[in-house]
């Protein structure tokens, strides 16, 4: 379906900050770029809005959702519990194919980290998270975290670009989660995933506060400060 493909392309542009926060997206320009009529474009906007990537207002039209500390806090309050649950379920249910994938992605992250290849590292990071979701074999959980993940992606990518701490912390954290999942240690897998989400939140909050996308009043406080 054309609307799904256009939404995927625009979603990637938003996530990778090619379309900056608060950028206006004109229906006519999207239609001309993709050679489609107004009806599919309006469906695209509805999909992006449902994913939290754009906002639509009566007078301002469609704009890329601003990146804010409040949004980040809400997203990561959800991710702490959900990623912890996903890791715990993965430790219970991971199969041989899942084990191979987890090991390969951790190895790939390590290689990209040594090479200082941020785009490849980020892609392996995202793929690792999704591999843990898949290994949980909980379809309801997978659907829920997929929606939250889309909102988190821009923040994660921004921190990867701006903070070397984000890369080292992510590699260390994912390696710890992987070890616990592969060992079948359910409590440890949950605990390590939750700890990683809290640490990631703090690093991302700092990166956001130091970026050009920060809103007035946004700060780099940690979860414990809130």
Secondary structure, DSSP 8 states (H G I E B T S, - for coil): -HHHHHHHHHHHHHHTTSS-TT-EE-HHHHHHHHT--HHHHHHHHHHHHHTTSEEEETTTEEEE----HHHHHHHHHHHHHHHHHHHHHHHHH--HHHHHHHHHHHHHHHHHHHHT-HHHHHHHHHHHHHHHHHHHT-HHHHHHHHHHHHHHHHHHHHHHHH-HHHHHHHHHHHHHHHHHHHHT-HHHHHHHHHHHHHHHHHHHHHHHHTSTT--TT-----GGG-
